[in-house]
Amino acid sequence: MSPSPSSSVSVRSATEVNAEIRDLWQRSGGYLSPQDEADYQRLLVEWAAATGGNDRSAA
């Protein structure tokens, strides 16, 4: 049997996660502390899950 869903599974929309990413960058003044970097990485994973992993920059 598969394990139960983890708390890292996105339940928020990409728009909500994107807003949090923008807020993080604004609060940090463009410099991420080690804790901020960890939060940023977590948010990127959540955002990718919320968008279905679409990469608009791919040619």
C-alpha distance matrix in Angstrom:
0.0 3.8 6.6 9.1 12.0 14.6 18.2 19.4 18.2 21.5 22.5 26.2 28.3 29.7 33.0 32.0 30.5 33.6 35.8 34.2 34.7 38.3 38.9 37.6 40.0 42.8 42.4 42.3 45.4 43.9 43.0 39.5 39.2 36.4 34.5 35.4 34.2 30.7 30.6 31.9 29.2 26.5 28.3 28.6 24.9 24.5 27.4 26.1 22.8 25.0 27.3 24.7 26.0 29.4 32.1 35.5 37.4 36.2 39.1
3.8 0.0 3.8 6.5 8.8 11.3 15.0 15.8 14.6 18.0 19.3 22.9 25.0 26.1 29.6 28.5 26.9 29.9 32.2 30.6 30.9 34.6 35.2 33.9 36.2 39.1 38.8 38.6 41.7 40.1 39.3 35.8 35.7 32.9 31.1 31.8 30.5 27.2 27.0 28.1 25.5 22.7 24.5 24.8 21.1 20.7 23.7 22.4 19.2 21.5 23.8 21.4 22.5 25.9 28.6 32.0 33.9 32.9 35.9
6.6 3.8 0.0 3.8 6.5 8.3 11.9 13.2 12.7 16.3 17.6 21.1 23.6 24.9 28.2 26.7 25.0 28.2 30.2 28.3 28.8 32.5 32.8 31.4 33.9 36.7 36.1 36.0 39.2 37.8 36.9 33.3 32.9 30.2 28.1 29.0 28.0 24.5 24.3 25.8 23.4 20.4 22.4 23.1 19.5 19.0 22.3 21.5 18.4 20.6 23.4 21.4 22.4 26.0 28.5 32.0 33.7 33.1 36.3
9.1 6.5 3.8 0.0 3.8 6.3 9.5 11.5 10.6 14.0 14.7 18.3 21.1 22.8 25.8 24.1 22.7 26.2 27.9 26.1 27.0 30.6 30.7 29.6 32.3 34.8 34.2 34.4 37.7 36.6 35.8 32.3 32.1 29.6 27.2 27.8 27.3 23.8 23.1 24.7 22.7 19.4 20.9 22.1 18.7 17.5 20.8 20.5 17.2 18.8 21.9 20.4 21.8 25.3 28.0 31.3 33.3 33.0 36.4
12.0 8.8 6.5 3.8 0.0 3.8 6.7 8.2 6.8 10.2 11.2 14.8 17.4 19.0 22.0 20.5 19.0 22.4 24.2 22.5 23.4 26.9 27.2 26.2 28.9 31.4 30.9 31.2 34.4 33.2 32.7 29.3 29.3 27.1 24.6 24.9 24.4 21.1 20.0 21.4 19.5 16.1 17.4 18.5 15.2 13.8 17.0 16.9 13.5 15.1 18.3 17.0 18.4 22.0 24.6 27.8 29.9 29.8 33.2
14.6 11.3 8.3 6.3 3.8 0.0 3.8 5.3 5.9 9.5 11.1 14.1 17.1 18.3 21.2 19.2 17.4 20.7 22.4 20.2 21.0 24.7 24.7 23.3 26.1 28.7 28.0 28.1 31.4 30.3 29.5 26.0 25.8 23.5 21.0 21.5 21.1 17.6 16.7 18.4 16.6 13.2 14.9 16.4 13.2 12.0 15.7 16.0 13.1 14.9 18.2 17.4 18.2 21.9 24.1 27.3 29.1 29.3 32.9
18.2 15.0 11.9 9.5 6.7 3.8 0.0 3.8 5.5 7.9 9.2 11.7 15.0 16.3 18.8 16.4 14.7 18.2 19.5 17.1 18.3 21.8 21.5 20.3 23.3 25.6 24.8 25.2 28.6 27.8 27.1 23.7 23.5 21.6 18.7 19.0 19.1 15.8 14.2 16.2 15.1 11.4 12.6 14.9 12.4 10.5 14.1 15.3 12.8 13.9 17.4 17.4 18.3 21.7 23.8 26.7 28.5 29.3 32.9
19.4 15.8 13.2 11.5 8.2 5.3 3.8 0.0 3.8 6.2 8.8 10.8 13.5 14.0 16.8 14.9 12.5 15.7 17.5 15.2 15.7 19.4 19.6 18.2 20.9 23.5 23.0 23.1 26.3 25.1 24.6 21.2 21.4 19.5 17.0 16.9 16.4 13.3 11.9 13.3 11.8 8.2 9.5 11.3 8.6 7.1 10.9 11.8 9.7 11.3 14.6 14.6 15.0 18.4 20.3 23.3 24.9 25.6 29.3
18.2 14.6 12.7 10.6 6.8 5.9 5.5 3.8 0.0 3.8 6.4 9.1 11.5 12.5 15.6 14.2 12.3 15.6 17.7 16.1 16.8 20.3 20.9 20.0 22.5 25.0 25.0 25.4 28.3 27.1 26.9 23.8 24.4 22.7 20.3 19.8 19.2 16.5 14.8 15.5 14.0 10.6 11.0 12.2 9.2 7.1 10.3 10.7 7.7 9.0 12.4 12.1 13.2 16.6 19.1 22.0 24.1 24.6 28.1
21.5 18.0 16.3 14.0 10.2 9.5 7.9 6.2 3.8 0.0 3.8 5.5 7.7 8.9 11.9 10.6 9.1 12.4 14.4 13.3 14.3 17.5 18.3 18.0 20.4 22.7 23.0 23.7 26.4 25.3 25.6 22.8 23.9 22.7 20.3 19.1 18.8 16.6 14.3 14.5 13.7 10.5 9.5 10.8 8.7 5.4 7.7 9.1 6.3 6.1 9.8 10.5 12.0 14.9 17.4 19.8 22.2 23.2 26.7
22.5 19.3 17.6 14.7 11.2 11.1 9.2 8.8 6.4 3.8 0.0 3.8 6.8 9.4 11.6 9.9 9.8 13.3 14.6 13.9 15.7 18.5 18.9 19.2 21.9 23.6 23.9 25.2 27.8 27.1 27.7 25.0 26.1 25.3 22.5 21.2 21.4 19.4 16.6 17.0 16.8 13.6 12.2 13.9 12.3 8.7 10.2 12.1 9.3 7.7 11.4 12.5 14.7 17.1 19.8 21.9 24.6 25.7 29.1
26.2 22.9 21.1 18.3 14.8 14.1 11.7 10.8 9.1 5.5 3.8 0.0 3.8 6.6 8.1 6.2 6.7 10.0 11.0 10.8 12.9 15.2 15.7 16.6 19.1 20.5 21.1 22.6 25.0 24.4 25.4 23.1 24.6 24.2 21.5 19.7 20.2 18.7 15.5 15.5 16.0 13.2 10.8 12.6 12.1 8.3 8.7 11.4 9.7 7.1 10.4 12.5 14.5 16.3 18.7 20.2 22.9 24.5 27.9
28.3 25.0 23.6 21.1 17.4 17.1 15.0 13.5 11.5 7.7 6.8 3.8 0.0 3.8 5.3 5.3 6.5 8.6 10.0 11.1 12.6 14.4 15.6 16.9 18.8 20.2 21.4 23.0 24.9 24.1 25.6 23.6 25.6 25.5 23.2 20.9 21.1 20.2 17.1 16.2 16.8 14.6 11.7 12.6 12.6 9.2 7.9 10.4 9.4 5.8 8.0 10.8 13.0 13.9 16.3 17.4 20.3 22.1 25.2
29.7 26.1 24.9 22.8 19.0 18.3 16.3 14.0 12.5 8.9 9.4 6.6 3.8 0.0 3.8 5.5 5.1 5.9 8.5 9.9 10.3 12.1 14.1 15.2 16.5 18.1 19.8 21.0 22.6 21.4 23.0 21.3 23.6 23.7 21.8 19.2 19.0 18.5 15.7 14.1 14.6 13.2 9.9 10.0 10.7 8.0 5.4 7.9 8.3 5.0 5.9 9.4 10.6 11.2 13.1 14.0 16.8 18.8 22.0
33.0 29.6 28.2 25.8 22.0 21.2 18.8 16.8 15.6 11.9 11.6 8.1 5.3 3.8 0.0 3.8 5.5 5.0 6.2 8.7 9.8 10.5 12.3 14.2 15.4 16.4 18.2 20.0 21.3 20.5 22.6 21.3 23.8 24.5 22.5 19.5 19.9 19.9 16.8 15.1 16.5 15.3 11.7 12.2 13.7 11.1 8.4 11.3 12.1 8.8 9.3 13.0 14.1 14.0 15.4 15.5 18.1 20.7 23.7
32.0 28.5 26.7 24.1 20.5 19.2 16.4 14.9 14.2 10.6 9.9 6.2 5.3 5.5 3.8 0.0 3.8 5.4 5.2 6.5 8.8 10.0 10.7 12.5 14.6 15.4 16.5 18.5 20.4 20.0 21.7 20.1 22.2 22.8 20.4 17.6 18.5 18.2 14.7 13.8 15.6 13.8 10.3 12.0 13.4 10.3 8.8 12.3 12.6 9.6 11.4 14.7 15.8 16.6 18.0 18.6 21.0 23.5 26.7
30.5 26.9 25.0 22.7 19.0 17.4 14.7 12.5 12.3 9.1 9.8 6.7 6.5 5.1 5.5 3.8 0.0 3.8 5.4 5.1 6.3 8.7 9.8 10.6 12.6 14.3 15.3 16.6 18.7 17.9 19.2 17.2 19.3 19.6 17.3 14.7 15.1 14.7 11.4 10.3 11.8 10.2 6.6 8.3 9.9 7.2 5.8 9.6 10.3 8.3 10.2 13.3 13.6 14.8 15.9 17.1 19.1 21.4 24.9
33.6 29.9 28.2 26.2 22.4 20.7 18.2 15.7 15.6 12.4 13.3 10.0 8.6 5.9 5.0 5.4 3.8 0.0 3.8 5.4 5.0 6.2 8.5 9.8 10.7 12.3 14.2 15.4 16.8 15.8 17.6 16.3 19.0 19.8 18.1 14.9 15.2 15.7 12.6 10.5 12.4 12.0 8.2 8.7 11.3 9.5 6.9 10.2 12.0 10.0 10.5 14.0 13.8 14.2 14.5 15.0 16.7 19.5 22.8
35.8 32.2 30.2 27.9 24.2 22.4 19.5 17.5 17.7 14.4 14.6 11.0 10.0 8.5 6.2 5.2 5.4 3.8 0.0 3.8 5.4 5.1 6.1 8.6 10.0 10.5 12.1 14.2 15.5 15.4 17.5 16.5 19.0 20.3 18.3 15.0 16.1 16.8 13.4 11.9 14.6 13.9 10.3 11.7 14.4 12.3 10.3 13.8 15.3 13.0 13.9 17.4 17.5 17.8 18.2 18.4 20.0 23.0 26.2
34.2 30.6 28.3 26.1 22.5 20.2 17.1 15.2 16.1 13.3 13.9 10.8 11.1 9.9 8.7 6.5 5.1 5.4 3.8 0.0 3.8 5.4 5.0 6.1 8.7 9.8 10.4 12.1 14.3 14.2 15.6 14.0 16.0 17.1 14.8 11.7 13.2 13.6 10.0 9.2 12.1 11.2 7.9 10.3 12.8 10.9 10.0 13.7 15.0 13.4 14.9 18.1 17.9 18.9 19.3 20.1 21.4 24.2 27.6
34.7 30.9 28.8 27.0 23.4 21.0 18.3 15.7 16.8 14.3 15.7 12.9 12.6 10.3 9.8 8.8 6.3 5.0 5.4 3.8 0.0 3.8 5.4 5.1 6.4 8.7 10.0 10.7 12.6 11.6 13.0 11.5 14.1 15.2 13.6 10.2 10.8 11.9 8.9 6.7 9.7 10.0 6.7 8.0 11.3 10.5 9.1 12.2 14.4 13.4 14.3 17.3 16.4 17.2 16.9 17.8 18.5 21.4 24.8
38.3 34.6 32.5 30.6 26.9 24.7 21.8 19.4 20.3 17.5 18.5 15.2 14.4 12.1 10.5 10.0 8.7 6.2 5.1 5.4 3.8 0.0 3.8 5.4 5.2 6.1 8.6 9.9 10.8 10.3 12.7 12.3 15.3 17.1 15.9 12.2 13.1 14.9 12.1 9.9 13.1 13.7 10.5 11.4 14.8 14.0 12.0 15.1 17.4 16.0 16.4 19.7 18.8 19.0 18.3 18.4 19.1 22.3 25.4
38.9 35.2 32.8 30.7 27.2 24.7 21.5 19.6 20.9 18.3 18.9 15.7 15.6 14.1 12.3 10.7 9.8 8.5 6.1 5.0 5.4 3.8 0.0 3.8 5.5 5.0 6.0 8.4 10.0 10.7 12.6 12.0 14.3 16.5 14.7 11.2 13.2 14.8 11.6 10.6 14.2 14.3 11.5 13.4 16.5 15.3 14.1 17.5 19.4 17.9 18.9 22.2 21.6 22.1 21.8 22.1 22.8 26.0 29.1
37.6 33.9 31.4 29.6 26.2 23.3 20.3 18.2 20.0 18.0 19.2 16.6 16.9 15.2 14.2 12.5 10.6 9.8 8.6 6.1 5.1 5.4 3.8 0.0 3.8 5.5 5.2 6.1 8.7 8.9 9.8 8.5 10.7 12.7 11.0 7.4 9.6 11.3 8.5 7.6 11.4 12.0 9.9 11.8 14.9 14.4 13.8 16.9 18.9 18.2 19.3 22.2 21.1 22.1 21.5 22.3 22.6 25.6 28.9
40.0 36.2 33.9 32.3 28.9 26.1 23.3 20.9 22.5 20.4 21.9 19.1 18.8 16.5 15.4 14.6 12.6 10.7 10.0 8.7 6.4 5.2 5.5 3.8 0.0 3.8 5.5 5.1 6.2 5.6 7.6 7.5 10.7 13.2 12.6 8.8 10.0 12.7 10.8 8.8 12.3 13.9 11.8 12.6 16.2 16.3 15.0 17.7 20.2 19.6 20.1 23.0 21.5 22.0 20.8 21.2 20.9 24.1 27.2
42.8 39.1 36.7 34.8 31.4 28.7 25.6 23.5 25.0 22.7 23.6 20.5 20.2 18.1 16.4 15.4 14.3 12.3 10.5 9.8 8.7 6.1 5.0 5.5 3.8 0.0 3.8 5.5 5.4 6.7 9.3 10.2 12.9 15.9 15.1 11.5 13.4 16.0 13.7 12.3 15.9 17.1 14.7 15.9 19.5 19.0 17.7 20.6 23.0 21.9 22.4 25.6 24.4 24.6 23.5 23.5 23.4 26.9 29.8
42.4 38.8 36.1 34.2 30.9 28.0 24.8 23.0 25.0 23.0 23.9 21.1 21.4 19.8 18.2 16.5 15.3 14.2 12.1 10.4 10.0 8.6 6.0 5.2 5.5 3.8 0.0 3.8 5.6 8.0 9.1 9.3 11.1 14.1 12.9 9.8 12.6 14.9 12.7 12.2 16.0 16.8 15.1 16.9 20.1 19.6 18.9 22.0 24.1 23.2 24.2 27.3 26.2 26.9 26.0 26.4 26.4 29.6 32.7
42.3 38.6 36.0 34.4 31.2 28.1 25.2 23.1 25.4 23.7 25.2 22.6 23.0 21.0 20.0 18.5 16.6 15.4 14.2 12.1 10.7 9.9 8.4 6.1 5.1 5.5 3.8 0.0 3.8 5.3 5.4 5.9 7.9 11.3 10.9 7.9 10.2 13.0 11.8 11.1 14.5 16.1 14.9 16.3 19.5 19.8 19.2 21.9 24.2 23.9 24.7 27.5 25.9 26.7 25.5 26.1 25.6 28.6 31.7
45.4 41.7 39.2 37.7 34.4 31.4 28.6 26.3 28.3 26.4 27.8 25.0 24.9 22.6 21.3 20.4 18.7 16.8 15.5 14.3 12.6 10.8 10.0 8.7 6.2 5.4 5.6 3.8 0.0 3.8 5.6 8.1 10.5 14.1 14.4 11.3 13.0 16.2 15.1 13.8 17.2 19.1 17.6 18.4 21.9 22.3 21.2 23.7 26.4 25.9 26.3 29.2 27.4 27.8 26.1 26.2 25.5 28.7 31.5
43.9 40.1 37.8 36.6 33.2 30.3 27.8 25.1 27.1 25.3 27.1 24.4 24.1 21.4 20.5 20.0 17.9 15.8 15.4 14.2 11.6 10.3 10.7 8.9 5.6 6.7 8.0 5.3 3.8 0.0 3.8 6.5 9.9 12.9 13.8 10.6 11.1 14.7 14.1 12.0 15.0 17.4 16.1 16.2 19.8 20.7 19.4 21.5 24.4 24.3 24.3 27.0 24.9 25.2 23.2 23.4 22.3 25.5 28.2
43.0 39.3 36.9 35.8 32.7 29.5 27.1 24.6 26.9 25.6 27.7 25.4 25.6 23.0 22.6 21.7 19.2 17.6 17.5 15.6 13.0 12.7 12.6 9.8 7.6 9.3 9.1 5.4 5.6 3.8 0.0 3.8 6.6 9.7 11.2 8.7 9.1 12.8 12.9 11.5 14.1 16.7 16.2 16.5 19.7 20.9 20.4 22.2 25.0 25.3 25.7 28.0 25.8 26.5 24.6 25.3 24.1 26.9 29.8
39.5 35.8 33.3 32.3 29.3 26.0 23.7 21.2 23.8 22.8 25.0 23.1 23.6 21.3 21.3 20.1 17.2 16.3 16.5 14.0 11.5 12.3 12.0 8.5 7.5 10.2 9.3 5.9 8.1 6.5 3.8 0.0 3.8 6.4 7.6 5.1 5.5 9.0 9.4 8.5 11.0 13.4 13.4 14.1 16.9 18.2 18.2 20.0 22.5 23.1 23.8 26.0 23.8 25.0 23.5 24.7 23.8 26.3 29.5
39.2 35.7 32.9 32.1 29.3 25.8 23.5 21.4 24.4 23.9 26.1 24.6 25.6 23.6 23.8 22.2 19.3 19.0 19.0 16.0 14.1 15.3 14.3 10.7 10.7 12.9 11.1 7.9 10.5 9.9 6.6 3.8 0.0 3.8 5.4 4.9 6.0 8.6 9.7 10.1 12.1 14.1 14.9 16.1 18.4 19.6 20.3 22.1 24.2 25.0 26.2 28.1 26.0 27.6 26.4 27.9 27.0 29.3 32.6
36.4 32.9 30.2 29.6 27.1 23.5 21.6 19.5 22.7 22.7 25.3 24.2 25.5 23.7 24.5 22.8 19.6 19.8 20.3 17.1 15.2 17.1 16.5 12.7 13.2 15.9 14.1 11.3 14.1 12.9 9.7 6.4 3.8 0.0 3.8 5.5 5.0 6.3 8.7 9.7 10.6 12.5 14.2 15.3 16.9 18.5 19.7 21.2 23.0 24.3 25.7 27.1 25.0 27.0 25.9 27.9 27.0 28.9 32.3
34.5 31.1 28.1 27.2 24.6 21.0 18.7 17.0 20.3 20.3 22.5 21.5 23.2 21.8 22.5 20.4 17.3 18.1 18.3 14.8 13.6 15.9 14.7 11.0 12.6 15.1 12.9 10.9 14.4 13.8 11.2 7.6 5.4 3.8 0.0 3.8 5.4 5.1 6.3 8.6 10.0 10.7 12.4 14.3 15.7 16.7 18.2 20.1 21.5 22.5 24.4 25.9 24.2 26.5 25.9 27.9 27.6 29.5 33.1
35.4 31.8 29.0 27.8 24.9 21.5 19.0 16.9 19.8 19.1 21.2 19.7 20.9 19.2 19.5 17.6 14.7 14.9 15.0 11.7 10.2 12.2 11.2 7.4 8.8 11.5 9.8 7.9 11.3 10.6 8.7 5.1 4.9 5.5 3.8 0.0 3.8 5.4 5.0 6.0 8.6 9.8 10.3 12.1 14.3 15.1 15.9 18.1 19.9 20.5 22.0 24.0 22.3 24.1 23.4 25.1 24.8 27.1 30.6
34.2 30.5 28.0 27.3 24.4 21.1 19.1 16.4 19.2 18.8 21.4 20.2 21.1 19.0 19.9 18.5 15.1 15.2 16.1 13.2 10.8 13.1 13.2 9.6 10.0 13.4 12.6 10.2 13.0 11.1 9.1 5.5 6.0 5.0 5.4 3.8 0.0 3.8 5.4 4.9 6.2 8.6 9.7 10.4 12.5 14.2 14.9 16.4 18.5 19.7 20.8 22.4 20.2 22.1 21.1 23.0 22.4 24.4 27.9
30.7 27.2 24.5 23.8 21.1 17.6 15.8 13.3 16.5 16.6 19.4 18.7 20.2 18.5 19.9 18.2 14.7 15.7 16.8 13.6 11.9 14.9 14.8 11.3 12.7 16.0 14.9 13.0 16.2 14.7 12.8 9.0 8.6 6.3 5.1 5.4 3.8 0.0 3.8 5.4 5.2 6.3 8.6 10.0 11.0 12.5 14.2 15.6 17.0 18.5 20.2 21.4 19.5 21.9 21.4 23.9 23.6 25.3 28.9
30.6 27.0 24.3 23.1 20.0 16.7 14.2 11.9 14.8 14.3 16.6 15.5 17.1 15.7 16.8 14.7 11.4 12.6 13.4 10.0 8.9 12.1 11.6 8.5 10.8 13.7 12.7 11.8 15.1 14.1 12.9 9.4 9.7 8.7 6.3 5.0 5.4 3.8 0.0 3.8 5.5 5.1 6.1 8.6 10.1 10.5 12.0 14.2 15.4 16.3 18.2 19.9 18.5 20.8 20.7 22.9 23.1 25.1 28.8
31.9 28.1 25.8 24.7 21.4 18.4 16.2 13.3 15.5 14.5 17.0 15.5 16.2 14.1 15.1 13.8 10.3 10.5 11.9 9.2 6.7 9.9 10.6 7.6 8.8 12.3 12.2 11.1 13.8 12.0 11.5 8.5 10.1 9.7 8.6 6.0 4.9 5.4 3.8 0.0 3.8 5.4 5.0 6.1 8.7 9.7 10.2 12.2 14.2 15.0 16.2 18.1 16.3 18.2 17.6 19.5 19.6 21.7 25.3
29.2 25.5 23.4 22.7 19.5 16.6 15.1 11.8 14.0 13.7 16.8 16.0 16.8 14.6 16.5 15.6 11.8 12.4 14.6 12.1 9.7 13.1 14.2 11.4 12.3 15.9 16.0 14.5 17.2 15.0 14.1 11.0 12.1 10.6 10.0 8.6 6.2 5.2 5.5 3.8 0.0 3.8 5.4 5.1 6.4 8.7 9.8 10.7 12.6 14.3 15.4 16.6 14.4 16.8 16.3 18.8 18.7 20.3 24.0
26.5 22.7 20.4 19.4 16.1 13.2 11.4 8.2 10.6 10.5 13.6 13.2 14.6 13.2 15.3 13.8 10.2 12.0 13.9 11.2 10.0 13.7 14.3 12.0 13.9 17.1 16.8 16.1 19.1 17.4 16.7 13.4 14.1 12.5 10.7 9.8 8.6 6.3 5.1 5.4 3.8 0.0 3.8 5.5 5.3 6.3 8.6 10.0 10.8 12.4 14.4 15.5 14.2 16.9 17.3 20.0 20.6 22.0 25.8
28.3 24.5 22.4 20.9 17.4 14.9 12.6 9.5 11.0 9.5 12.2 10.8 11.7 9.9 11.7 10.3 6.6 8.2 10.3 7.9 6.7 10.5 11.5 9.9 11.8 14.7 15.1 14.9 17.6 16.1 16.2 13.4 14.9 14.2 12.4 10.3 9.7 8.6 6.1 5.0 5.4 3.8 0.0 3.8 5.4 4.9 5.9 8.5 9.7 10.3 12.1 14.0 13.0 15.2 15.6 17.8 18.8 20.6 24.4
28.6 24.8 23.1 22.1 18.5 16.4 14.9 11.3 12.2 10.8 13.9 12.6 12.6 10.0 12.2 12.0 8.3 8.7 11.7 10.3 8.0 11.4 13.4 11.8 12.6 15.9 16.9 16.3 18.4 16.2 16.5 14.1 16.1 15.3 14.3 12.1 10.4 10.0 8.6 6.1 5.1 5.5 3.8 0.0 3.8 5.4 5.0 6.1 8.5 9.7 10.5 12.0 10.2 12.2 12.2 14.6 15.3 17.0 20.7
24.9 21.1 19.5 18.7 15.2 13.2 12.4 8.6 9.2 8.7 12.3 12.1 12.6 10.7 13.7 13.4 9.9 11.3 14.4 12.8 11.3 14.8 16.5 14.9 16.2 19.5 20.1 19.5 21.9 19.8 19.7 16.9 18.4 16.9 15.7 14.3 12.5 11.0 10.1 8.7 6.4 5.3 5.4 3.8 0.0 3.8 5.5 5.2 6.2 8.6 10.0 10.5 8.9 12.0 12.7 15.7 16.8 17.7 21.5
24.5 20.7 19.0 17.5 13.8 12.0 10.5 7.1 7.1 5.4 8.7 8.3 9.2 8.0 11.1 10.3 7.2 9.5 12.3 10.9 10.5 14.0 15.3 14.4 16.3 19.0 19.6 19.8 22.3 20.7 20.9 18.2 19.6 18.5 16.7 15.1 14.2 12.5 10.5 9.7 8.7 6.3 4.9 5.4 3.8 0.0 3.8 5.5 5.1 6.2 8.7 9.9 9.7 12.5 14.0 16.6 18.3 19.6 23.3
27.4 23.7 22.3 20.8 17.0 15.7 14.1 10.9 10.3 7.7 10.2 8.7 7.9 5.4 8.4 8.8 5.8 6.9 10.3 10.0 9.1 12.0 14.1 13.8 15.0 17.7 18.9 19.2 21.2 19.4 20.4 18.2 20.3 19.7 18.2 15.9 14.9 14.2 12.0 10.2 9.8 8.6 5.9 5.0 5.5 3.8 0.0 3.8 5.4 5.0 6.2 8.5 8.1 10.0 11.3 13.4 15.3 16.9 20.5
26.1 22.4 21.5 20.5 16.9 16.0 15.3 11.8 10.7 9.1 12.1 11.4 10.4 7.9 11.3 12.3 9.6 10.2 13.8 13.7 12.2 15.1 17.5 16.9 17.7 20.6 22.0 21.9 23.7 21.5 22.2 20.0 22.1 21.2 20.1 18.1 16.4 15.6 14.2 12.2 10.7 10.0 8.5 6.1 5.2 5.5 3.8 0.0 3.8 5.4 5.2 6.0 4.5 7.1 8.6 11.5 13.4 14.3 17.9
22.8 19.2 18.4 17.2 13.5 13.1 12.8 9.7 7.7 6.3 9.3 9.7 9.4 8.3 12.1 12.6 10.3 12.0 15.3 15.0 14.4 17.4 19.4 18.9 20.2 23.0 24.1 24.2 26.4 24.4 25.0 22.5 24.2 23.0 21.5 19.9 18.5 17.0 15.4 14.2 12.6 10.8 9.7 8.5 6.2 5.1 5.4 3.8 0.0 3.8 5.5 5.1 5.8 9.0 11.5 14.4 16.6 17.1 20.6
25.0 21.5 20.6 18.8 15.1 14.9 13.9 11.3 9.0 6.1 7.7 7.1 5.8 5.0 8.8 9.6 8.3 10.0 13.0 13.4 13.4 16.0 17.9 18.2 19.6 21.9 23.2 23.9 25.9 24.3 25.3 23.1 25.0 24.3 22.5 20.5 19.7 18.5 16.3 15.0 14.3 12.4 10.3 9.7 8.6 6.2 5.0 5.4 3.8 0.0 3.8 5.6 7.5 9.4 12.2 14.2 17.0 18.0 21.4
27.3 23.8 23.4 21.9 18.3 18.2 17.4 14.6 12.4 9.8 11.4 10.4 8.0 5.9 9.3 11.4 10.2 10.5 13.9 14.9 14.3 16.4 18.9 19.3 20.1 22.4 24.2 24.7 26.3 24.3 25.7 23.8 26.2 25.7 24.4 22.0 20.8 20.2 18.2 16.2 15.4 14.4 12.1 10.5 10.0 8.7 6.2 5.2 5.5 3.8 0.0 3.8 5.4 6.0 8.9 10.7 13.7 14.7 17.9
24.7 21.4 21.4 20.4 17.0 17.4 17.4 14.6 12.1 10.5 12.5 12.5 10.8 9.4 13.0 14.7 13.3 14.0 17.4 18.1 17.3 19.7 22.2 22.2 23.0 25.6 27.3 27.5 29.2 27.0 28.0 26.0 28.1 27.1 25.9 24.0 22.4 21.4 19.9 18.1 16.6 15.5 14.0 12.0 10.5 9.9 8.5 6.0 5.1 5.6 3.8 0.0 3.8 5.5 9.1 11.6 14.5 14.4 17.5
26.0 22.5 22.4 21.8 18.4 18.2 18.3 15.0 13.2 12.0 14.7 14.5 13.0 10.6 14.1 15.8 13.6 13.8 17.5 17.9 16.4 18.8 21.6 21.1 21.5 24.4 26.2 25.9 27.4 24.9 25.8 23.8 26.0 25.0 24.2 22.3 20.2 19.5 18.5 16.3 14.4 14.2 13.0 10.2 8.9 9.7 8.1 4.5 5.8 7.5 5.4 3.8 0.0 3.8 6.3 9.6 11.8 11.6 15.0
29.4 25.9 26.0 25.3 22.0 21.9 21.7 18.4 16.6 14.9 17.1 16.3 13.9 11.2 14.0 16.6 14.8 14.2 17.8 18.9 17.2 19.0 22.1 22.1 22.0 24.6 26.9 26.7 27.8 25.2 26.5 25.0 27.6 27.0 26.5 24.1 22.1 21.9 20.8 18.2 16.8 16.9 15.2 12.2 12.0 12.5 10.0 7.1 9.0 9.4 6.0 5.5 3.8 0.0 3.8 6.2 9.0 9.0 12.1
32.1 28.6 28.5 28.0 24.6 24.1 23.8 20.3 19.1 17.4 19.8 18.7 16.3 13.1 15.4 18.0 15.9 14.5 18.2 19.3 16.9 18.3 21.8 21.5 20.8 23.5 26.0 25.5 26.1 23.2 24.6 23.5 26.4 25.9 25.9 23.4 21.1 21.4 20.7 17.6 16.3 17.3 15.6 12.2 12.7 14.0 11.3 8.6 11.5 12.2 8.9 9.1 6.3 3.8 0.0 3.8 5.5 5.9 9.4
35.5 32.0 32.0 31.3 27.8 27.3 26.7 23.3 22.0 19.8 21.9 20.2 17.4 14.0 15.5 18.6 17.1 15.0 18.4 20.1 17.8 18.4 22.1 22.3 21.2 23.5 26.4 26.1 26.2 23.4 25.3 24.7 27.9 27.9 27.9 25.1 23.0 23.9 22.9 19.5 18.8 20.0 17.8 14.6 15.7 16.6 13.4 11.5 14.4 14.2 10.7 11.6 9.6 6.2 3.8 0.0 3.8 5.6 8.1
37.4 33.9 33.7 33.3 29.9 29.1 28.5 24.9 24.1 22.2 24.6 22.9 20.3 16.8 18.1 21.0 19.1 16.7 20.0 21.4 18.5 19.1 22.8 22.6 20.9 23.4 26.4 25.6 25.5 22.3 24.1 23.8 27.0 27.0 27.6 24.8 22.4 23.6 23.1 19.6 18.7 20.6 18.8 15.3 16.8 18.3 15.3 13.4 16.6 17.0 13.7 14.5 11.8 9.0 5.5 3.8 0.0 3.8 6.4
36.2 32.9 33.1 33.0 29.8 29.3 29.3 25.6 24.6 23.2 25.7 24.5 22.1 18.8 20.7 23.5 21.4 19.5 23.0 24.2 21.4 22.3 26.0 25.6 24.1 26.9 29.6 28.6 28.7 25.5 26.9 26.3 29.3 28.9 29.5 27.1 24.4 25.3 25.1 21.7 20.3 22.0 20.6 17.0 17.7 19.6 16.9 14.3 17.1 18.0 14.7 14.4 11.6 9.0 5.9 5.6 3.8 0.0 3.8
39.1 35.9 36.3 36.4 33.2 32.9 32.9 29.3 28.1 26.7 29.1 27.9 25.2 22.0 23.7 26.7 24.9 22.8 26.2 27.6 24.8 25.4 29.1 28.9 27.2 29.8 32.7 31.7 31.5 28.2 29.8 29.5 32.6 32.3 33.1 30.6 27.9 28.9 28.8 25.3 24.0 25.8 24.4 20.7 21.5 23.3 20.5 17.9 20.6 21.4 17.9 17.5 15.0 12.1 9.4 8.1 6.4 3.8 0.0
